[in-house]
Amino acid sequence: QEQVVESGGGLVQSGGSLRLSCKASGDTFGVRFMAWYRQAPGKERELVAVINWNGRSTYYVDSVKGRFTISRDNAKNTMYLQMNSLKPEDTAVYYCAPDGITIREYDNWGPGTQVTVSS
């Protein structure tokens, strides 16, 4: 089963930026729709953004639209999430995983990366 490792999180002030990375192992990354998810304290894990296999089609939840940009480099087996104009409500642990999963049932999450936005 393909493994992923997220990185790039940190502590940033409101209005700041971060770039998250998701490095995948295995040989199926390049043909899969991939997504970023996040879990805020006390809340359920939720979908944030999706990218198709070649990077030409993306989807964002309304709360991040216009501020976040998802991209990928299949040659590096890596996906990115550029986060600009960060808000305190973006504070969460961010995870990457294939698109289309049932979040509550998926059992191959990476360690995630913590993003904390101070006001």
VMD Tcl script that builds the backbone (N, CA, C; Angstrom):
set m [mol new atoms 357]
animate dup $m
set s [atomselect $m all]
$s set {name element resname resid chain x y z} {
  {N N GLN 1 A 0.842 -1.184 0.000}
  {CA C GLN 1 A 0.000 0.000 0.000}
  {C C GLN 1 A 0.884 1.243 0.000}
  {N N GLU 2 A 0.485 2.223 -0.787}
  {CA C GLU 2 A 1.297 3.424 -0.906}
  {C C GLU 2 A 1.323 4.193 0.411}
  {N N GLN 3 A 2.496 4.689 0.770}
  {CA C GLN 3 A 2.647 5.480 1.994}
  {C C GLN 3 A 2.877 6.940 1.626}
  {N N VAL 4 A 2.461 7.839 2.522}
  {CA C VAL 4 A 2.670 9.262 2.312}
  {C C VAL 4 A 3.265 9.881 3.563}
  {N N VAL 5 A 4.033 10.951 3.361}
  {CA C VAL 5 A 4.578 11.730 4.470}
  {C C VAL 5 A 4.351 13.199 4.162}
  {N N GLU 6 A 3.660 13.869 5.075}
  {CA C GLU 6 A 3.384 15.288 4.923}
  {C C GLU 6 A 4.440 16.110 5.661}
  {N N SER 7 A 4.718 17.306 5.151}
  {CA C SER 7 A 5.677 18.197 5.803}
  {C C SER 7 A 5.365 19.636 5.422}
  {N N GLY 8 A 6.018 20.558 6.112}
  {CA C GLY 8 A 5.899 21.966 5.767}
  {C C GLY 8 A 5.035 22.791 6.700}
  {N N GLY 9 A 4.409 22.153 7.658}
  {CA C GLY 9 A 3.581 22.899 8.591}
  {C C GLY 9 A 4.403 23.759 9.529}
  {N N GLY 10 A 3.707 24.543 10.333}
  {CA C GLY 10 A 4.394 25.382 11.299}
  {C C GLY 10 A 3.446 26.381 11.924}
  {N N LEU 11 A 4.043 27.335 12.635}
  {CA C LEU 11 A 3.294 28.404 13.288}
  {C C LEU 11 A 3.457 29.670 12.459}
  {N N VAL 12 A 2.346 30.283 12.118}
  {CA C VAL 12 A 2.382 31.485 11.296}
  {C C VAL 12 A 1.317 32.456 11.779}
  {N N GLN 13 A 1.562 33.726 11.575}
  {CA C GLN 13 A 0.582 34.735 11.962}
  {C C GLN 13 A -0.532 34.820 10.923}
  {N N SER 14 A -1.660 35.295 11.363}
  {CA C SER 14 A -2.797 35.501 10.463}
  {C C SER 14 A -2.357 36.358 9.274}
  {N N GLY 15 A -2.734 35.923 8.084}
  {CA C GLY 15 A -2.322 36.608 6.864}
  {C C GLY 15 A -1.058 36.060 6.243}
  {N N GLY 16 A -0.386 35.170 6.949}
  {CA C GLY 16 A 0.850 34.596 6.453}
  {C C GLY 16 A 0.629 33.452 5.480}
  {N N SER 17 A 1.732 32.832 5.084}
  {CA C SER 17 A 1.698 31.764 4.084}
  {C C SER 17 A 2.532 30.573 4.529}
  {N N LEU 18 A 2.136 29.411 4.050}
  {CA C LEU 18 A 2.895 28.181 4.226}
  {C C LEU 18 A 2.736 27.337 2.972}
  {N N ARG 19 A 3.729 26.480 2.727}
  {CA C ARG 19 A 3.635 25.533 1.617}
  {C C ARG 19 A 3.830 24.133 2.169}
  {N N LEU 20 A 2.803 23.332 2.052}
  {CA C LEU 20 A 2.856 21.951 2.510}
  {C C LEU 20 A 3.278 21.035 1.373}
  {N N SER 21 A 3.966 19.953 1.742}
  {CA C SER 21 A 4.363 18.935 0.775}
  {C C SER 21 A 3.862 17.578 1.216}
  {N N CYS 22 A 3.585 16.737 0.245}
  {CA C CYS 22 A 3.158 15.366 0.495}
  {C C CYS 22 A 3.980 14.462 -0.413}
  {N N LYS 23 A 4.887 13.721 0.190}
  {CA C LYS 23 A 5.752 12.820 -0.567}
  {C C LYS 23 A 5.174 11.417 -0.494}
  {N N ALA 24 A 4.932 10.819 -1.663}
  {CA C ALA 24 A 4.338 9.485 -1.715}
  {C C ALA 24 A 5.349 8.454 -2.187}
  {N N SER 25 A 5.222 7.278 -1.631}
  {CA C SER 25 A 6.035 6.159 -2.096}
  {C C SER 25 A 5.203 5.349 -3.078}
  {N N GLY 26 A 5.803 4.353 -3.687}
  {CA C GLY 26 A 5.036 3.499 -4.581}
  {C C GLY 26 A 4.951 4.042 -5.997}
  {N N ASP 27 A 4.266 3.299 -6.861}
  {CA C ASP 27 A 4.244 3.649 -8.276}
  {C C ASP 27 A 2.854 3.966 -8.806}
  {N N THR 28 A 1.917 4.257 -7.917}
  {CA C THR 28 A 0.560 4.595 -8.367}
  {C C THR 28 A 0.229 6.069 -8.201}
  {N N PHE 29 A 1.123 6.822 -7.585}
  {CA C PHE 29 A 0.834 8.238 -7.304}
  {C C PHE 29 A 0.462 8.977 -8.580}
  {N N GLY 30 A 1.211 8.773 -9.624}
  {CA C GLY 30 A 1.049 9.542 -10.847}
  {C C GLY 30 A -0.250 9.316 -11.600}
  {N N VAL 31 A -1.008 8.292 -11.223}
  {CA C VAL 31 A -2.260 8.017 -11.926}
  {C C VAL 31 A -3.473 8.217 -11.027}
  {N N ARG 32 A -3.252 8.717 -9.845}
  {CA C ARG 32 A -4.343 8.855 -8.883}
  {C C ARG 32 A -4.748 10.306 -8.673}
  {N N PHE 33 A -6.054 10.507 -8.521}
  {CA C PHE 33 A -6.529 11.778 -7.988}
  {C C PHE 33 A -6.080 11.815 -6.519}
  {N N MET 34 A -5.532 12.943 -6.120}
  {CA C MET 34 A -5.060 13.080 -4.745}
  {C C MET 34 A -5.732 14.270 -4.081}
  {N N ALA 35 A -5.676 14.295 -2.759}
  {CA C ALA 35 A -6.375 15.352 -2.031}
  {C C ALA 35 A -5.640 15.714 -0.756}
  {N N TRP 36 A -5.911 16.924 -0.306}
  {CA C TRP 36 A -5.506 17.365 1.026}
  {C C TRP 36 A -6.732 17.372 1.919}
  {N N TYR 37 A -6.531 16.928 3.141}
  {CA C TYR 37 A -7.569 16.916 4.165}
  {C C TYR 37 A -7.010 17.628 5.391}
  {N N ARG 38 A -7.888 18.022 6.308}
  {CA C ARG 38 A -7.423 18.620 7.556}
  {C C ARG 38 A -8.365 18.269 8.688}
  {N N GLN 39 A -7.793 18.278 9.887}
  {CA C GLN 39 A -8.586 18.015 11.078}
  {C C GLN 39 A -8.246 19.050 12.134}
  {N N ALA 40 A -9.214 19.882 12.415}
  {CA C ALA 40 A -9.055 20.900 13.450}
  {C C ALA 40 A -9.382 20.289 14.812}
  {N N PRO 41 A -8.871 20.895 15.875}
  {CA C PRO 41 A -9.142 20.368 17.222}
  {C C PRO 41 A -10.637 20.234 17.487}
  {N N GLY 42 A -11.045 19.053 17.917}
  {CA C GLY 42 A -12.442 18.827 18.263}
  {C C GLY 42 A -13.379 18.663 17.093}
  {N N LYS 43 A -12.843 18.634 15.891}
  {CA C LYS 43 A -13.683 18.511 14.698}
  {C C LYS 43 A -13.302 17.274 13.890}
  {N N GLU 44 A -14.188 16.881 13.000}
  {CA C GLU 44 A -13.918 15.746 12.151}
  {C C GLU 44 A -12.974 16.146 11.006}
  {N N ARG 45 A -12.265 15.159 10.498}
  {CA C ARG 45 A -11.390 15.390 9.368}
  {C C ARG 45 A -12.235 15.753 8.147}
  {N N GLU 46 A -11.754 16.731 7.374}
  {CA C GLU 46 A -12.531 17.202 6.247}
  {C C GLU 46 A -11.653 17.363 5.006}
  {N N LEU 47 A -12.308 17.295 3.850}
  {CA C LEU 47 A -11.629 17.511 2.582}
  {C C LEU 47 A -11.336 18.995 2.395}
  {N N VAL 48 A -10.153 19.297 1.865}
  {CA C VAL 48 A -9.769 20.685 1.624}
  {C C VAL 48 A -9.646 20.965 0.123}
  {N N ALA 49 A -8.915 20.103 -0.581}
  {CA C ALA 49 A -8.669 20.347 -2.006}
  {C C ALA 49 A -8.347 19.025 -2.698}
  {N N VAL 50 A -8.647 18.984 -3.996}
  {CA C VAL 50 A -8.441 17.786 -4.806}
  {C C VAL 50 A -7.721 18.173 -6.086}
  {N N ILE 51 A -6.873 17.270 -6.576}
  {CA C ILE 51 A -6.198 17.487 -7.844}
  {C C ILE 51 A -6.254 16.202 -8.657}
  {N N ASN 52 A -6.483 16.343 -9.952}
  {CA C ASN 52 A -6.565 15.140 -10.775}
  {C C ASN 52 A -5.167 14.628 -11.083}
  {N N TRP 53 A -5.080 13.542 -11.846}
  {CA C TRP 53 A -3.803 12.850 -11.992}
  {C C TRP 53 A -2.740 13.693 -12.673}
  {N N ASN 54 A -3.107 14.574 -13.607}
  {CA C ASN 54 A -2.101 15.355 -14.327}
  {C C ASN 54 A -2.032 16.801 -13.867}
  {N N GLY 55 A -2.780 17.144 -12.829}
  {CA C GLY 55 A -2.707 18.488 -12.280}
  {C C GLY 55 A -3.517 19.533 -12.994}
  {N N ARG 56 A -4.272 19.151 -14.007}
  {CA C ARG 56 A -4.988 20.150 -14.807}
  {C C ARG 56 A -6.376 20.456 -14.294}
  {N N SER 57 A -6.830 19.699 -13.333}
  {CA C SER 57 A -8.151 19.929 -12.770}
  {C C SER 57 A -8.054 19.919 -11.259}
  {N N THR 58 A -8.627 20.946 -10.637}
  {CA C THR 58 A -8.565 21.058 -9.177}
  {C C THR 58 A -9.938 21.413 -8.620}
  {N N TYR 59 A -10.084 21.152 -7.334}
  {CA C TYR 59 A -11.315 21.477 -6.607}
  {C C TYR 59 A -10.919 21.972 -5.227}
  {N N TYR 60 A -11.650 22.991 -4.743}
  {CA C TYR 60 A -11.401 23.527 -3.410}
  {C C TYR 60 A -12.727 23.682 -2.672}
  {N N VAL 61 A -12.700 23.430 -1.379}
  {CA C VAL 61 A -13.868 23.755 -0.580}
  {C C VAL 61 A -13.968 25.273 -0.508}
  {N N ASP 62 A -15.178 25.752 -0.293}
  {CA C ASP 62 A -15.415 27.199 -0.344}
  {C C ASP 62 A -14.549 27.975 0.648}
  {N N SER 63 A -14.274 27.401 1.786}
  {CA C SER 63 A -13.565 28.134 2.836}
  {C C SER 63 A -12.112 28.441 2.483}
  {N N VAL 64 A -11.547 27.748 1.502}
  {CA C VAL 64 A -10.146 27.991 1.136}
  {C C VAL 64 A -10.001 28.505 -0.293}
  {N N LYS 65 A -11.089 28.567 -1.020}
  {CA C LYS 65 A -11.050 28.973 -2.421}
  {C C LYS 65 A -10.472 30.380 -2.542}
  {N N GLY 66 A -9.523 30.544 -3.460}
  {CA C GLY 66 A -8.881 31.842 -3.660}
  {C C GLY 66 A -7.688 32.087 -2.758}
  {N N ARG 67 A -7.495 31.230 -1.755}
  {CA C ARG 67 A -6.359 31.393 -0.832}
  {C C ARG 67 A -5.372 30.230 -0.934}
  {N N PHE 68 A -5.871 29.039 -1.200}
  {CA C PHE 68 A -5.028 27.840 -1.277}
  {C C PHE 68 A -4.882 27.408 -2.730}
  {N N THR 69 A -3.721 26.835 -3.050}
  {CA C THR 69 A -3.478 26.288 -4.389}
  {C C THR 69 A -2.866 24.902 -4.263}
  {N N ILE 70 A -3.527 23.922 -4.849}
  {CA C ILE 70 A -3.021 22.558 -4.846}
  {C C ILE 70 A -2.284 22.303 -6.156}
  {N N SER 71 A -1.172 21.586 -6.082}
  {CA C SER 71 A -0.403 21.262 -7.282}
  {C C SER 71 A 0.325 19.940 -7.043}
  {N N ARG 72 A 0.933 19.425 -8.097}
  {CA C ARG 72 A 1.653 18.159 -7.953}
  {C C ARG 72 A 2.789 18.091 -8.968}
  {N N ASP 73 A 3.786 17.286 -8.619}
  {CA C ASP 73 A 4.915 16.990 -9.498}
  {C C ASP 73 A 5.043 15.474 -9.530}
  {N N ASN 74 A 4.476 14.862 -10.565}
  {CA C ASN 74 A 4.470 13.400 -10.609}
  {C C ASN 74 A 5.868 12.800 -10.737}
  {N N ALA 75 A 6.778 13.551 -11.333}
  {CA C ALA 75 A 8.153 13.058 -11.457}
  {C C ALA 75 A 8.808 12.911 -10.084}
  {N N LYS 76 A 8.331 13.678 -9.130}
  {CA C LYS 76 A 8.872 13.627 -7.769}
  {C C LYS 76 A 7.931 12.912 -6.809}
  {N N ASN 77 A 6.842 12.370 -7.322}
  {CA C ASN 77 A 5.858 11.719 -6.446}
  {C C ASN 77 A 5.443 12.632 -5.299}
  {N N THR 78 A 5.251 13.895 -5.592}
  {CA C THR 78 A 4.994 14.877 -4.541}
  {C C THR 78 A 3.821 15.775 -4.918}
  {N N MET 79 A 3.016 16.071 -3.912}
  {CA C MET 79 A 1.898 17.002 -4.054}
  {C C MET 79 A 2.128 18.159 -3.094}
  {N N TYR 80 A 1.595 19.313 -3.453}
  {CA C TYR 80 A 1.822 20.514 -2.646}
  {C C TYR 80 A 0.490 21.204 -2.321}
  {N N LEU 81 A 0.541 22.011 -1.271}
  {CA C LEU 81 A -0.574 22.897 -0.956}
  {C C LEU 81 A 0.010 24.239 -0.545}
  {N N GLN 82 A -0.108 25.214 -1.429}
  {CA C GLN 82 A 0.314 26.576 -1.117}
  {C C GLN 82 A -0.840 27.266 -0.413}
  {N N MET 83 A -0.584 27.721 0.788}
  {CA C MET 83 A -1.623 28.349 1.600}
  {C C MET 83 A -1.266 29.801 1.854}
  {N N ASN 84 A -2.069 30.703 1.341}
  {CA C ASN 84 A -1.856 32.132 1.523}
  {C C ASN 84 A -3.007 32.730 2.324}
  {N N SER 85 A -2.794 33.938 2.822}
  {CA C SER 85 A -3.828 34.644 3.588}
  {C C SER 85 A -4.424 33.740 4.667}
  {N N LEU 86 A -3.556 33.093 5.398}
  {CA C LEU 86 A -4.020 32.131 6.399}
  {C C LEU 86 A -4.815 32.806 7.504}
  {N N LYS 87 A -5.796 32.073 7.999}
  {CA C LYS 87 A -6.684 32.556 9.057}
  {C C LYS 87 A -6.583 31.618 10.256}
  {N N PRO 88 A -6.905 32.089 11.450}
  {CA C PRO 88 A -6.877 31.204 12.617}
  {C C PRO 88 A -7.731 29.948 12.420}
  {N N GLU 89 A -8.808 30.050 11.692}
  {CA C GLU 89 A -9.670 28.881 11.464}
  {C C GLU 89 A -9.045 27.850 10.535}
  {N N ASP 90 A -7.885 28.157 9.943}
  {CA C ASP 90 A -7.157 27.169 9.145}
  {C C ASP 90 A -6.280 26.276 10.029}
  {N N THR 91 A -6.198 26.597 11.307}
  {CA C THR 91 A -5.408 25.787 12.235}
  {C C THR 91 A -5.935 24.362 12.269}
  {N N ALA 92 A -5.051 23.415 11.976}
  {CA C ALA 92 A -5.441 22.010 11.894}
  {C C ALA 92 A -4.203 21.174 11.606}
  {N N VAL 93 A -4.375 19.874 11.710}
  {CA C VAL 93 A -3.376 18.954 11.179}
  {C C VAL 93 A -3.800 18.630 9.746}
  {N N TYR 94 A -2.870 18.789 8.823}
  {CA C TYR 94 A -3.149 18.580 7.408}
  {C C TYR 94 A -2.587 17.235 6.954}
  {N N TYR 95 A -3.401 16.512 6.195}
  {CA C TYR 95 A -3.053 15.190 5.698}
  {C C TYR 95 A -3.256 15.122 4.193}
  {N N CYS 96 A -2.518 14.246 3.551}
  {CA C CYS 96 A -2.792 13.957 2.145}
  {C C CYS 96 A -3.197 12.496 2.009}
  {N N ALA 97 A -4.009 12.230 1.012}
  {CA C ALA 97 A -4.509 10.881 0.769}
  {C C ALA 97 A -5.188 10.890 -0.596}
  {N N PRO 98 A -5.484 9.734 -1.129}
  {CA C PRO 98 A -6.223 9.703 -2.393}
  {C C PRO 98 A -7.573 10.375 -2.256}
  {N N ASP 99 A -8.072 10.908 -3.347}
  {CA C ASP 99 A -9.422 11.441 -3.391}
  {C C ASP 99 A -10.419 10.282 -3.428}
  {N N GLY 100 A -11.621 10.539 -2.961}
  {CA C GLY 100 A -12.668 9.534 -3.069}
  {C C GLY 100 A -12.736 8.539 -1.940}
  {N N ILE 101 A -11.921 8.687 -0.933}
  {CA C ILE 101 A -11.949 7.774 0.198}
  {C C ILE 101 A -13.121 8.095 1.131}
  {N N THR 102 A -13.465 7.115 1.939}
  {CA C THR 102 A -14.398 7.365 3.039}
  {C C THR 102 A -13.530 7.720 4.233}
  {N N ILE 103 A -13.563 8.987 4.597}
  {CA C ILE 103 A -12.597 9.497 5.575}
  {C C ILE 103 A -12.602 8.690 6.863}
  {N N ARG 104 A -13.768 8.371 7.361}
  {CA C ARG 104 A -13.847 7.676 8.654}
  {C C ARG 104 A -13.311 6.251 8.573}
  {N N GLU 105 A -13.290 5.675 7.384}
  {CA C GLU 105 A -12.890 4.275 7.246}
  {C C GLU 105 A -11.465 4.123 6.732}
  {N N TYR 106 A -10.880 5.160 6.201}
  {CA C TYR 106 A -9.547 5.076 5.614}
  {C C TYR 106 A -8.528 4.845 6.719}
  {N N ASP 107 A -7.591 3.920 6.483}
  {CA C ASP 107 A -6.664 3.533 7.546}
  {C C ASP 107 A -5.207 3.640 7.141}
  {N N ASN 108 A -4.900 4.414 6.102}
  {CA C ASN 108 A -3.520 4.531 5.632}
  {C C ASN 108 A -3.046 5.985 5.662}
  {N N TRP 109 A -3.492 6.722 6.673}
  {CA C TRP 109 A -3.069 8.117 6.790}
  {C C TRP 109 A -1.586 8.219 7.115}
  {N N GLY 110 A -0.990 9.286 6.635}
  {CA C GLY 110 A 0.365 9.627 7.035}
  {C C GLY 110 A 0.345 10.306 8.394}
  {N N PRO 111 A 1.499 10.772 8.845}
  {CA C PRO 111 A 1.577 11.404 10.172}
  {C C PRO 111 A 0.911 12.769 10.223}
  {N N GLY 112 A 0.699 13.400 9.071}
  {CA C GLY 112 A 0.126 14.734 9.039}
  {C C GLY 112 A 1.163 15.794 9.381}
  {N N THR 113 A 0.802 17.045 9.141}
  {CA C THR 113 A 1.668 18.168 9.501}
  {C C THR 113 A 0.809 19.255 10.127}
  {N N GLN 114 A 1.266 19.751 11.286}
  {CA C GLN 114 A 0.479 20.714 12.057}
  {C C GLN 114 A 0.642 22.123 11.491}
  {N N VAL 115 A -0.473 22.774 11.262}
  {CA C VAL 115 A -0.498 24.178 10.871}
  {C C VAL 115 A -1.221 24.943 11.964}
  {N N THR 116 A -0.548 25.945 12.510}
  {CA C THR 116 A -1.139 26.768 13.555}
  {C C THR 116 A -1.070 28.225 13.123}
  {N N VAL 117 A -2.216 28.874 13.079}
  {CA C VAL 117 A -2.295 30.269 12.654}
  {C C VAL 117 A -2.718 31.110 13.851}
  {N N SER 118 A -1.870 32.013 14.242}
  {CA C SER 118 A -2.168 32.867 15.394}
  {C C SER 118 A -2.819 34.155 14.923}
  {N N SER 119 A -3.692 34.675 15.777}
  {CA C SER 119 A -4.409 35.902 15.413}
  {C C SER 119 A -3.645 37.129 15.857}
}
mol reanalyze $m
mol bondsrecalc $m
mol representation Tube
mol addrep $m
